[in-house]
């Protein structure tokens, strides 16, 4: 990308690639995450309930391999470790 003077700006390749792909979502719904994890949404919710840990004001469940479920109100959202 050229600036006002015509010089190319130095943008890291991962930032340029991420902006080309569009906005990324930090959290996935239980239904989406269950498919990626190879289980039903009901089983994933139960696992999150059983493994819930309170950290200050947040409730989390560490599912392993960098996968963390966080409770937002009454719903769980799942975050996968970036590749």
N, CA, C and O atoms as a CHARMM CRD file, in Angstrom:
* protein
*
  332
    1    1 UNK  N      0.84600  -1.16200   0.00000 PROA 1      0.00000
    2    1 UNK  CA     0.00000   0.00000   0.00000 PROA 1      0.00000
    3    1 UNK  C      0.89800   1.23300   0.00000 PROA 1      0.00000
    4    1 UNK  O      1.82100   1.33000   0.80800 PROA 1      0.00000
    5    2 UNK  N      0.63700   2.15200  -0.88000 PROA 2      0.00000
    6    2 UNK  CA     1.45600   3.35100  -0.98900 PROA 2      0.00000
    7    2 UNK  C      0.86200   4.46400  -0.13600 PROA 2      0.00000
    8    2 UNK  O     -0.35700   4.59500  -0.01700 PROA 2      0.00000
    9    3 UNK  N      1.75200   5.26300   0.45500 PROA 3      0.00000
   10    3 UNK  CA     1.28000   6.39300   1.24100 PROA 3      0.00000
   11    3 UNK  C      1.13400   7.61700   0.34200 PROA 3      0.00000
   12    3 UNK  O      1.22700   7.49200  -0.87900 PROA 3      0.00000
   13    4 UNK  N      0.90800   8.79400   0.91600 PROA 4      0.00000
   14    4 UNK  CA     0.68500  10.02000   0.15000 PROA 4      0.00000
   15    4 UNK  C      1.89000  10.38500  -0.70900 PROA 4      0.00000
   16    4 UNK  O      1.72600  11.01200  -1.75600 PROA 4      0.00000
   17    5 UNK  N      3.09900  10.00700  -0.29100 PROA 5      0.00000
   18    5 UNK  CA     4.30900  10.32500  -1.04300 PROA 5      0.00000
   19    5 UNK  C      4.64400   9.26600  -2.08500 PROA 5      0.00000
   20    5 UNK  O      5.64300   9.40600  -2.79100 PROA 5      0.00000
   21    6 UNK  N      3.86000   8.23400  -2.20000 PROA 6      0.00000
   22    6 UNK  CA     4.09900   7.19000  -3.17700 PROA 6      0.00000
   23    6 UNK  C      5.00800   6.07700  -2.66900 PROA 6      0.00000
   24    6 UNK  O      5.28800   5.13600  -3.41200 PROA 6      0.00000
   25    7 UNK  N      5.47400   6.15300  -1.43300 PROA 7      0.00000
   26    7 UNK  CA     6.34400   5.11900  -0.87700 PROA 7      0.00000
   27    7 UNK  C      5.50000   3.97600  -0.32600 PROA 7      0.00000
   28    7 UNK  O      4.40100   4.18800   0.18600 PROA 7      0.00000
   29    8 UNK  N      6.02200   2.78200  -0.43800 PROA 8      0.00000
   30    8 UNK  CA     5.32200   1.61300   0.09000 PROA 8      0.00000
   31    8 UNK  C      5.42800   1.59900   1.61500 PROA 8      0.00000
   32    8 UNK  O      6.50500   1.82700   2.16600 PROA 8      0.00000
   33    9 UNK  N      4.32600   1.33600   2.28600 PROA 9      0.00000
   34    9 UNK  CA     4.36700   1.23800   3.74000 PROA 9      0.00000
   35    9 UNK  C      4.78600  -0.17400   4.12900 PROA 9      0.00000
   36    9 UNK  O      4.45600  -1.14500   3.44800 PROA 9      0.00000
   37   10 UNK  N      5.51300  -0.26900   5.22700 PROA 10     0.00000
   38   10 UNK  CA     5.99400  -1.56500   5.70000 PROA 10     0.00000
   39   10 UNK  C      4.94600  -2.16800   6.62400 PROA 10     0.00000
   40   10 UNK  O      4.87700  -1.81800   7.80200 PROA 10     0.00000
   41   11 UNK  N      4.14200  -3.06300   6.09800 PROA 11     0.00000
   42   11 UNK  CA     3.12400  -3.74600   6.88200 PROA 11     0.00000
   43   11 UNK  C      3.51000  -5.19700   7.02000 PROA 11     0.00000
   44   11 UNK  O      3.84800  -5.84600   6.02900 PROA 11     0.00000
   45   12 UNK  N      3.46700  -5.71300   8.21800 PROA 12     0.00000
   46   12 UNK  CA     3.77700  -7.12800   8.37700 PROA 12     0.00000
   47   12 UNK  C      2.82400  -7.97600   7.53700 PROA 12     0.00000
   48   12 UNK  O      1.64600  -7.63900   7.41700 PROA 12     0.00000
   49   13 UNK  N      3.31500  -9.07200   6.95300 PROA 13     0.00000
   50   13 UNK  CA     2.48100  -9.87900   6.07200 PROA 13     0.00000
   51   13 UNK  C      1.24700 -10.45800   6.75500 PROA 13     0.00000
   52   13 UNK  O      0.20400 -10.58800   6.11500 PROA 13     0.00000
   53   14 UNK  N      1.33900 -10.81100   8.03900 PROA 14     0.00000
   54   14 UNK  CA     0.17200 -11.38200   8.70200 PROA 14     0.00000
   55   14 UNK  C     -0.93200 -10.35400   8.88000 PROA 14     0.00000
   56   14 UNK  O     -2.11100 -10.70500   8.82700 PROA 14     0.00000
   57   15 UNK  N     -0.57200  -9.07600   9.09300 PROA 15     0.00000
   58   15 UNK  CA    -1.57000  -8.02000   9.22700 PROA 15     0.00000
   59   15 UNK  C     -2.22900  -7.76600   7.87800 PROA 15     0.00000
   60   15 UNK  O     -3.44600  -7.59800   7.79700 PROA 15     0.00000
   61   16 UNK  N     -1.42600  -7.73700   6.82000 PROA 16     0.00000
   62   16 UNK  CA    -1.97400  -7.51500   5.48700 PROA 16     0.00000
   63   16 UNK  C     -2.90300  -8.66100   5.09800 PROA 16     0.00000
   64   16 UNK  O     -3.96000  -8.42400   4.51200 PROA 16     0.00000
   65   17 UNK  N     -2.52800  -9.89100   5.41300 PROA 17     0.00000
   66   17 UNK  CA    -3.35000 -11.04700   5.07500 PROA 17     0.00000
   67   17 UNK  C     -4.64000 -11.03000   5.87800 PROA 17     0.00000
   68   17 UNK  O     -5.70500 -11.31900   5.33300 PROA 17     0.00000
   69   18 UNK  N     -4.56900 -10.69600   7.16700 PROA 18     0.00000
   70   18 UNK  CA    -5.76000 -10.67000   8.01300 PROA 18     0.00000
   71   18 UNK  C     -6.74300  -9.61500   7.53700 PROA 18     0.00000
   72   18 UNK  O     -7.95200  -9.85100   7.55000 PROA 18     0.00000
   73   19 UNK  N     -6.25100  -8.45800   7.11900 PROA 19     0.00000
   74   19 UNK  CA    -7.16500  -7.42400   6.65400 PROA 19     0.00000
   75   19 UNK  C     -7.78800  -7.80900   5.32800 PROA 19     0.00000
   76   19 UNK  O     -8.90900  -7.39100   5.03900 PROA 19     0.00000
   77   20 UNK  N     -7.09700  -8.59300   4.51100 PROA 20     0.00000
   78   20 UNK  CA    -7.64700  -9.03900   3.24300 PROA 20     0.00000
   79   20 UNK  C     -8.74500 -10.07900   3.44800 PROA 20     0.00000
   80   20 UNK  O     -9.66800 -10.16800   2.63700 PROA 20     0.00000
   81   21 UNK  N     -8.66100 -10.86000   4.51100 PROA 21     0.00000
   82   21 UNK  CA    -9.64400 -11.89500   4.78700 PROA 21     0.00000
   83   21 UNK  C    -10.89100 -11.34500   5.44400 PROA 21     0.00000
   84   21 UNK  O    -11.92200 -12.01900   5.45700 PROA 21     0.00000
   85   22 UNK  N    -10.83100 -10.15500   5.98500 PROA 22     0.00000
   86   22 UNK  CA   -11.97600  -9.57900   6.66800 PROA 22     0.00000
   87   22 UNK  C    -11.82200  -9.70500   8.17200 PROA 22     0.00000
   88   22 UNK  O    -10.81000 -10.20600   8.66100 PROA 22     0.00000
   89   23 UNK  N    -12.82600  -9.24900   8.89900 PROA 23     0.00000
   90   23 UNK  CA   -12.73700  -9.28500  10.36300 PROA 23     0.00000
   91   23 UNK  C    -12.77700 -10.72500  10.87300 PROA 23     0.00000
   92   23 UNK  O    -13.48800 -11.57500  10.33700 PROA 23     0.00000
   93   24 UNK  N    -12.01000 -10.96700  11.90300 PROA 24     0.00000
   94   24 UNK  CA   -12.00600 -12.29800  12.51300 PROA 24     0.00000
   95   24 UNK  C    -12.80900 -12.24900  13.79200 PROA 24     0.00000
   96   24 UNK  O    -12.90200 -11.20900  14.44400 PROA 24     0.00000
   97   25 UNK  N    -13.38600 -13.37700  14.14500 PROA 25     0.00000
   98   25 UNK  CA   -14.14700 -13.46800  15.37400 PROA 25     0.00000
   99   25 UNK  C    -13.27700 -14.13100  16.42400 PROA 25     0.00000
  100   25 UNK  O    -12.62800 -15.14400  16.16500 PROA 25     0.00000
  101   26 UNK  N    -13.27300 -13.55100  17.60300 PROA 26     0.00000
  102   26 UNK  CA   -12.48600 -14.13100  18.68600 PROA 26     0.00000
  103   26 UNK  C    -13.16100 -15.35800  19.27300 PROA 26     0.00000
  104   26 UNK  O    -12.49200 -16.31800  19.65400 PROA 26     0.00000
  105   27 UNK  N    -14.48300 -15.33000  19.34500 PROA 27     0.00000
  106   27 UNK  CA   -15.22000 -16.40600  19.98800 PROA 27     0.00000
  107   27 UNK  C    -16.18200 -17.04900  19.00400 PROA 27     0.00000
  108   27 UNK  O    -16.73300 -16.38700  18.12500 PROA 27     0.00000
  109   28 UNK  N    -16.37400 -18.35800  19.17100 PROA 28     0.00000
  110   28 UNK  CA   -17.36200 -19.08500  18.39100 PROA 28     0.00000
  111   28 UNK  C    -18.48400 -19.52200  19.31000 PROA 28     0.00000
  112   28 UNK  O    -18.28900 -19.66200  20.51800 PROA 28     0.00000
  113   29 UNK  N    -19.65200 -19.73800  18.74300 PROA 29     0.00000
  114   29 UNK  CA   -20.76700 -20.23000  19.54000 PROA 29     0.00000
  115   29 UNK  C    -20.52000 -21.69400  19.89300 PROA 29     0.00000
  116   29 UNK  O    -19.65600 -22.34800  19.30900 PROA 29     0.00000
  117   30 UNK  N    -21.27700 -22.18800  20.83700 PROA 30     0.00000
  118   30 UNK  CA   -21.15800 -23.58900  21.24100 PROA 30     0.00000
  119   30 UNK  C    -21.44700 -24.50600  20.05400 PROA 30     0.00000
  120   30 UNK  O    -20.75100 -25.50300  19.86300 PROA 30     0.00000
  121   31 UNK  N    -22.45900 -24.18200  19.25800 PROA 31     0.00000
  122   31 UNK  CA   -22.81300 -25.02300  18.11500 PROA 31     0.00000
  123   31 UNK  C    -21.67300 -25.10500  17.10500 PROA 31     0.00000
  124   31 UNK  O    -21.37200 -26.18800  16.60200 PROA 31     0.00000
  125   32 UNK  N    -21.04100 -23.98400  16.80500 PROA 32     0.00000
  126   32 UNK  CA   -19.91800 -23.96800  15.86600 PROA 32     0.00000
  127   32 UNK  C    -18.71300 -24.71000  16.43300 PROA 32     0.00000
  128   32 UNK  O    -18.07300 -25.49700  15.73600 PROA 32     0.00000
  129   33 UNK  N    -18.41200 -24.45300  17.69600 PROA 33     0.00000
  130   33 UNK  CA   -17.24500 -25.06700  18.32600 PROA 33     0.00000
  131   33 UNK  C    -17.42600 -26.57200  18.48700 PROA 33     0.00000
  132   33 UNK  O    -16.46300 -27.32600  18.34500 PROA 33     0.00000
  133   34 UNK  N    -18.63100 -27.01500  18.77700 PROA 34     0.00000
  134   34 UNK  CA   -18.88800 -28.44400  18.94900 PROA 34     0.00000
  135   34 UNK  C    -18.56700 -29.20400  17.67000 PROA 34     0.00000
  136   34 UNK  O    -18.01000 -30.30000  17.72200 PROA 34     0.00000
  137   35 UNK  N    -18.90900 -28.63900  16.54500 PROA 35     0.00000
  138   35 UNK  CA   -18.58400 -29.26800  15.27100 PROA 35     0.00000
  139   35 UNK  C    -17.08600 -29.39400  15.06000 PROA 35     0.00000
  140   35 UNK  O    -16.60700 -30.42300  14.58200 PROA 35     0.00000
  141   36 UNK  N    -16.35100 -28.35900  15.41000 PROA 36     0.00000
  142   36 UNK  CA   -14.88300 -28.40000  15.27200 PROA 36     0.00000
  143   36 UNK  C    -14.24400 -29.39000  16.23200 PROA 36     0.00000
  144   36 UNK  O    -13.19800 -29.96700  15.93400 PROA 36     0.00000
  145   37 UNK  N    -14.87900 -29.58500  17.39100 PROA 37     0.00000
  146   37 UNK  CA   -14.32400 -30.47200  18.40900 PROA 37     0.00000
  147   37 UNK  C    -14.83000 -31.90300  18.28800 PROA 37     0.00000
  148   37 UNK  O    -14.39500 -32.78200  19.03200 PROA 37     0.00000
  149   38 UNK  N    -15.74300 -32.14000  17.35600 PROA 38     0.00000
  150   38 UNK  CA   -16.23000 -33.49600  17.13000 PROA 38     0.00000
  151   38 UNK  C    -17.15900 -34.00500  18.21600 PROA 38     0.00000
  152   38 UNK  O    -17.11000 -35.18200  18.57500 PROA 38     0.00000
  153   39 UNK  N    -18.00500 -33.13300  18.74300 PROA 39     0.00000
  154   39 UNK  CA   -18.97300 -33.54600  19.75900 PROA 39     0.00000
  155   39 UNK  C    -20.26100 -32.77500  19.53700 PROA 39     0.00000
  156   39 UNK  O    -20.31300 -31.84800  18.73000 PROA 39     0.00000
  157   40 UNK  N    -21.28500 -33.16200  20.25100 PROA 40     0.00000
  158   40 UNK  CA   -22.55300 -32.44200  20.13700 PROA 40     0.00000
  159   40 UNK  C    -22.49500 -31.17500  20.97800 PROA 40     0.00000
  160   40 UNK  O    -21.67800 -31.04900  21.89100 PROA 40     0.00000
  161   41 UNK  N    -23.37800 -30.24400  20.65100 PROA 41     0.00000
  162   41 UNK  CA   -23.44200 -29.00400  21.42200 PROA 41     0.00000
  163   41 UNK  C    -23.86000 -29.28900  22.86200 PROA 41     0.00000
  164   41 UNK  O    -23.37100 -28.64700  23.79100 PROA 41     0.00000
  165   42 UNK  N    -24.75400 -30.24100  23.04400 PROA 42     0.00000
  166   42 UNK  CA   -25.20100 -30.59900  24.39200 PROA 42     0.00000
  167   42 UNK  C    -24.04300 -31.14700  25.22100 PROA 42     0.00000
  168   42 UNK  O    -23.90800 -30.80600  26.39600 PROA 42     0.00000
  169   43 UNK  N    -23.20900 -31.99000  24.62100 PROA 43     0.00000
  170   43 UNK  CA   -22.05800 -32.55400  25.33700 PROA 43     0.00000
  171   43 UNK  C    -21.03700 -31.46600  25.67600 PROA 43     0.00000
  172   43 UNK  O    -20.43700 -31.49200  26.75000 PROA 43     0.00000
  173   44 UNK  N    -20.83900 -30.51500  24.76800 PROA 44     0.00000
  174   44 UNK  CA   -19.88800 -29.43100  25.03000 PROA 44     0.00000
  175   44 UNK  C    -20.38300 -28.52400  26.15200 PROA 44     0.00000
  176   44 UNK  O    -19.59700 -28.10300  27.00100 PROA 44     0.00000
  177   45 UNK  N    -21.68000 -28.22200  26.16100 PROA 45     0.00000
  178   45 UNK  CA   -22.23200 -27.41600  27.26400 PROA 45     0.00000
  179   45 UNK  C    -22.05200 -28.12100  28.60700 PROA 45     0.00000
  180   45 UNK  O    -21.68900 -27.49400  29.60200 PROA 45     0.00000
  181   46 UNK  N    -22.30700 -29.42700  28.62700 PROA 46     0.00000
  182   46 UNK  CA   -22.15200 -30.19500  29.87100 PROA 46     0.00000
  183   46 UNK  C    -20.70200 -30.19000  30.32300 PROA 46     0.00000
  184   46 UNK  O    -20.42600 -30.05900  31.51600 PROA 46     0.00000
  185   47 UNK  N    -19.77900 -30.32900  29.39300 PROA 47     0.00000
  186   47 UNK  CA   -18.35300 -30.31100  29.74500 PROA 47     0.00000
  187   47 UNK  C    -17.94300 -28.94800  30.29500 PROA 47     0.00000
  188   47 UNK  O    -17.14300 -28.86500  31.22700 PROA 47     0.00000
  189   48 UNK  N    -18.49000 -27.88500  29.71800 PROA 48     0.00000
  190   48 UNK  CA   -18.19000 -26.54300  30.21100 PROA 48     0.00000
  191   48 UNK  C    -18.73800 -26.34800  31.62300 PROA 48     0.00000
  192   48 UNK  O    -18.07100 -25.75800  32.47300 PROA 48     0.00000
  193   49 UNK  N    -19.95500 -26.84300  31.87400 PROA 49     0.00000
  194   49 UNK  CA   -20.52700 -26.73100  33.22500 PROA 49     0.00000
  195   49 UNK  C    -19.68100 -27.47600  34.24200 PROA 49     0.00000
  196   49 UNK  O    -19.41400 -26.95700  35.32600 PROA 49     0.00000
  197   50 UNK  N    -19.25600 -28.69300  33.90300 PROA 50     0.00000
  198   50 UNK  CA   -18.48300 -29.50200  34.84600 PROA 50     0.00000
  199   50 UNK  C    -17.09500 -28.92900  35.10200 PROA 50     0.00000
  200   50 UNK  O    -16.57600 -29.04000  36.21300 PROA 50     0.00000
  201   51 UNK  N    -16.49500 -28.32300  34.09500 PROA 51     0.00000
  202   51 UNK  CA   -15.12600 -27.82000  34.24400 PROA 51     0.00000
  203   51 UNK  C    -15.02900 -26.33900  34.53400 PROA 51     0.00000
  204   51 UNK  O    -13.93900 -25.77000  34.46700 PROA 51     0.00000
  205   52 UNK  N    -16.14600 -25.69800  34.85600 PROA 52     0.00000
  206   52 UNK  CA   -16.16600 -24.24400  35.06400 PROA 52     0.00000
  207   52 UNK  C    -15.28600 -23.83600  36.24500 PROA 52     0.00000
  208   52 UNK  O    -15.31100 -24.46100  37.30500 PROA 52     0.00000
  209   53 UNK  N    -14.51700 -22.78200  36.03800 PROA 53     0.00000
  210   53 UNK  CA   -13.63400 -22.22200  37.05400 PROA 53     0.00000
  211   53 UNK  C    -13.88100 -20.71800  37.10700 PROA 53     0.00000
  212   53 UNK  O    -13.86700 -20.04600  36.07600 PROA 53     0.00000
  213   54 UNK  N    -14.10700 -20.19500  38.30300 PROA 54     0.00000
  214   54 UNK  CA   -14.31400 -18.75400  38.44200 PROA 54     0.00000
  215   54 UNK  C    -12.96900 -18.07000  38.58300 PROA 54     0.00000
  216   54 UNK  O    -12.14900 -18.44700  39.42000 PROA 54     0.00000
  217   55 UNK  N    -12.75000 -17.04800  37.74200 PROA 55     0.00000
  218   55 UNK  CA   -11.52600 -16.23700  37.78700 PROA 55     0.00000
  219   55 UNK  C    -11.94400 -14.78700  37.91400 PROA 55     0.00000
  220   55 UNK  O    -12.20500 -14.10800  36.92100 PROA 55     0.00000
  221   56 UNK  N    -12.00500 -14.32300  39.15000 PROA 56     0.00000
  222   56 UNK  CA   -12.49000 -12.95700  39.37900 PROA 56     0.00000
  223   56 UNK  C    -13.97100 -12.89200  39.05100 PROA 56     0.00000
  224   56 UNK  O    -14.78100 -13.58000  39.67300 PROA 56     0.00000
  225   57 UNK  N    -14.32400 -12.06800  38.07800 PROA 57     0.00000
  226   57 UNK  CA   -15.71800 -11.93400  37.66700 PROA 57     0.00000
  227   57 UNK  C    -16.06000 -12.82800  36.48500 PROA 57     0.00000
  228   57 UNK  O    -17.21200 -12.85500  36.05300 PROA 57     0.00000
  229   58 UNK  N    -15.09600 -13.55300  35.95600 PROA 58     0.00000
  230   58 UNK  CA   -15.32900 -14.37900  34.77800 PROA 58     0.00000
  231   58 UNK  C    -15.41400 -15.84800  35.14300 PROA 58     0.00000
  232   58 UNK  O    -14.84300 -16.29200  36.13800 PROA 58     0.00000
  233   59 UNK  N    -16.13900 -16.59700  34.31900 PROA 59     0.00000
  234   59 UNK  CA   -16.22800 -18.04100  34.46900 PROA 59     0.00000
  235   59 UNK  C    -15.67100 -18.64700  33.19500 PROA 59     0.00000
  236   59 UNK  O    -16.11600 -18.31800  32.09500 PROA 59     0.00000
  237   60 UNK  N    -14.69900 -19.53100  33.34600 PROA 60     0.00000
  238   60 UNK  CA   -14.03900 -20.14400  32.19500 PROA 60     0.00000
  239   60 UNK  C    -13.96000 -21.64500  32.36700 PROA 60     0.00000
  240   60 UNK  O    -14.06600 -22.17200  33.47400 PROA 60     0.00000
  241   61 UNK  N    -13.77200 -22.31800  31.24800 PROA 61     0.00000
  242   61 UNK  CA   -13.53200 -23.74900  31.23800 PROA 61     0.00000
  243   61 UNK  C    -12.39400 -24.00300  30.26500 PROA 61     0.00000
  244   61 UNK  O    -12.49000 -23.66700  29.08500 PROA 61     0.00000
  245   62 UNK  N    -11.31700 -24.59800  30.76100 PROA 62     0.00000
  246   62 UNK  CA   -10.15600 -24.90000  29.92500 PROA 62     0.00000
  247   62 UNK  C    -10.34100 -26.30200  29.35500 PROA 62     0.00000
  248   62 UNK  O    -10.32200 -27.29200  30.08600 PROA 62     0.00000
  249   63 UNK  N    -10.52200 -26.36900  28.03200 PROA 63     0.00000
  250   63 UNK  CA   -10.84100 -27.61900  27.35900 PROA 63     0.00000
  251   63 UNK  C     -9.61600 -28.35100  26.84200 PROA 63     0.00000
  252   63 UNK  O     -9.73700 -29.47500  26.35600 PROA 63     0.00000
  253   64 UNK  N     -8.45100 -27.75100  26.93300 PROA 64     0.00000
  254   64 UNK  CA    -7.21900 -28.38700  26.47900 PROA 64     0.00000
  255   64 UNK  C     -6.75600 -27.84200  25.14000 PROA 64     0.00000
  256   64 UNK  O     -7.55400 -27.31800  24.36200 PROA 64     0.00000
  257   65 UNK  N     -5.45300 -27.96800  24.87500 PROA 65     0.00000
  258   65 UNK  CA    -4.82500 -27.51100  23.62000 PROA 65     0.00000
  259   65 UNK  C     -5.13100 -26.05400  23.29600 PROA 65     0.00000
  260   65 UNK  O     -5.26000 -25.69600  22.12500 PROA 65     0.00000
  261   66 UNK  N     -5.24900 -25.21400  24.31400 PROA 66     0.00000
  262   66 UNK  CA    -5.47100 -23.79100  24.08800 PROA 66     0.00000
  263   66 UNK  C     -6.91200 -23.41700  23.80500 PROA 66     0.00000
  264   66 UNK  O     -7.18700 -22.26100  23.48200 PROA 66     0.00000
  265   67 UNK  N     -7.83100 -24.34400  23.91300 PROA 67     0.00000
  266   67 UNK  CA    -9.25000 -24.06300  23.69000 PROA 67     0.00000
  267   67 UNK  C     -9.86400 -23.68300  25.03400 PROA 67     0.00000
  268   67 UNK  O     -9.79800 -24.44600  25.99700 PROA 67     0.00000
  269   68 UNK  N    -10.46500 -22.48800  25.08600 PROA 68     0.00000
  270   68 UNK  CA   -11.03000 -21.97300  26.33300 PROA 68     0.00000
  271   68 UNK  C    -12.46200 -21.52300  26.07700 PROA 68     0.00000
  272   68 UNK  O    -12.73100 -20.76800  25.14200 PROA 68     0.00000
  273   69 UNK  N    -13.37200 -21.99500  26.91400 PROA 69     0.00000
  274   69 UNK  CA   -14.76500 -21.54200  26.86200 PROA 69     0.00000
  275   69 UNK  C    -14.94800 -20.49300  27.94900 PROA 69     0.00000
  276   69 UNK  O    -14.48700 -20.66900  29.07700 PROA 69     0.00000
  277   70 UNK  N    -15.61900 -19.40700  27.60500 PROA 70     0.00000
  278   70 UNK  CA   -15.89600 -18.32600  28.54300 PROA 70     0.00000
  279   70 UNK  C    -17.39400 -18.11900  28.60200 PROA 70     0.00000
  280   70 UNK  O    -18.07000 -18.14000  27.57300 PROA 70     0.00000
  281   71 UNK  N    -17.91100 -17.92200  29.78900 PROA 71     0.00000
  282   71 UNK  CA   -19.34100 -17.73300  29.95100 PROA 71     0.00000
  283   71 UNK  C    -19.66300 -16.25400  29.90400 PROA 71     0.00000
  284   71 UNK  O    -19.10500 -15.46000  30.66200 PROA 71     0.00000
  285   72 UNK  N    -20.57100 -15.88600  29.00400 PROA 72     0.00000
  286   72 UNK  CA   -21.07000 -14.52200  28.89000 PROA 72     0.00000
  287   72 UNK  C    -22.54800 -14.54800  29.26000 PROA 72     0.00000
  288   72 UNK  O    -23.39300 -14.92300  28.44700 PROA 72     0.00000
  289   73 UNK  N    -22.85100 -14.15400  30.47500 PROA 73     0.00000
  290   73 UNK  CA   -24.23600 -14.22500  30.92800 PROA 73     0.00000
  291   73 UNK  C    -24.66000 -15.67400  31.07200 PROA 73     0.00000
  292   73 UNK  O    -24.10700 -16.41100  31.88900 PROA 73     0.00000
  293   74 UNK  N    -25.64400 -16.08600  30.27400 PROA 74     0.00000
  294   74 UNK  CA   -26.12500 -17.46200  30.32300 PROA 74     0.00000
  295   74 UNK  C    -25.54200 -18.33400  29.23200 PROA 74     0.00000
  296   74 UNK  O    -25.78200 -19.54200  29.21900 PROA 74     0.00000
  297   75 UNK  N    -24.78100 -17.75500  28.31700 PROA 75     0.00000
  298   75 UNK  CA   -24.26100 -18.52300  27.17900 PROA 75     0.00000
  299   75 UNK  C    -22.74900 -18.70300  27.26800 PROA 75     0.00000
  300   75 UNK  O    -22.04300 -17.88300  27.85400 PROA 75     0.00000
  301   76 UNK  N    -22.27900 -19.77300  26.68500 PROA 76     0.00000
  302   76 UNK  CA   -20.84600 -20.04300  26.58900 PROA 76     0.00000
  303   76 UNK  C    -20.36800 -19.67400  25.20000 PROA 76     0.00000
  304   76 UNK  O    -21.08500 -19.86100  24.21700 PROA 76     0.00000
  305   77 UNK  N    -19.15500 -19.14900  25.12000 PROA 77     0.00000
  306   77 UNK  CA   -18.48200 -18.89900  23.84000 PROA 77     0.00000
  307   77 UNK  C    -17.12100 -19.56400  23.92800 PROA 77     0.00000
  308   77 UNK  O    -16.52900 -19.64800  25.00400 PROA 77     0.00000
  309   78 UNK  N    -16.62800 -20.03500  22.79400 PROA 78     0.00000
  310   78 UNK  CA   -15.39200 -20.81000  22.77800 PROA 78     0.00000
  311   78 UNK  C    -14.35600 -20.08200  21.93000 PROA 78     0.00000
  312   78 UNK  O    -14.65300 -19.57000  20.85100 PROA 78     0.00000
  313   79 UNK  N    -13.13100 -20.05300  22.45200 PROA 79     0.00000
  314   79 UNK  CA   -12.02100 -19.41300  21.74900 PROA 79     0.00000
  315   79 UNK  C    -10.95000 -20.46200  21.49000 PROA 79     0.00000
  316   79 UNK  O    -10.53700 -21.18000  22.40000 PROA 79     0.00000
  317   80 UNK  N    -10.50500 -20.54400  20.24400 PROA 80     0.00000
  318   80 UNK  CA    -9.47100 -21.47800  19.85100 PROA 80     0.00000
  319   80 UNK  C     -8.14100 -20.75500  19.77000 PROA 80     0.00000
  320   80 UNK  O     -8.08700 -19.57400  19.42600 PROA 80     0.00000
  321   81 UNK  N     -7.07400 -21.46300  20.08500 PROA 81     0.00000
  322   81 UNK  CA    -5.73800 -20.89700  20.01400 PROA 81     0.00000
  323   81 UNK  C     -5.43000 -20.56000  18.55400 PROA 81     0.00000
  324   81 UNK  O     -5.70400 -21.37000  17.66800 PROA 81     0.00000
  325   82 UNK  N     -4.86300 -19.37900  18.28900 PROA 82     0.00000
  326   82 UNK  CA    -4.52300 -19.02700  16.90000 PROA 82     0.00000
  327   82 UNK  C     -3.47800 -19.98800  16.34800 PROA 82     0.00000
  328   82 UNK  O     -2.58900 -20.44600  17.06600 PROA 82     0.00000
  329   83 UNK  N     -3.60100 -20.27600  15.09100 PROA 83     0.00000
  330   83 UNK  CA    -2.67800 -21.20800  14.44300 PROA 83     0.00000
  331   83 UNK  C     -1.39400 -20.52800  14.04700 PROA 83     0.00000
  332   83 UNK  O     -0.50300 -21.16800  13.48800 PROA 83     0.00000
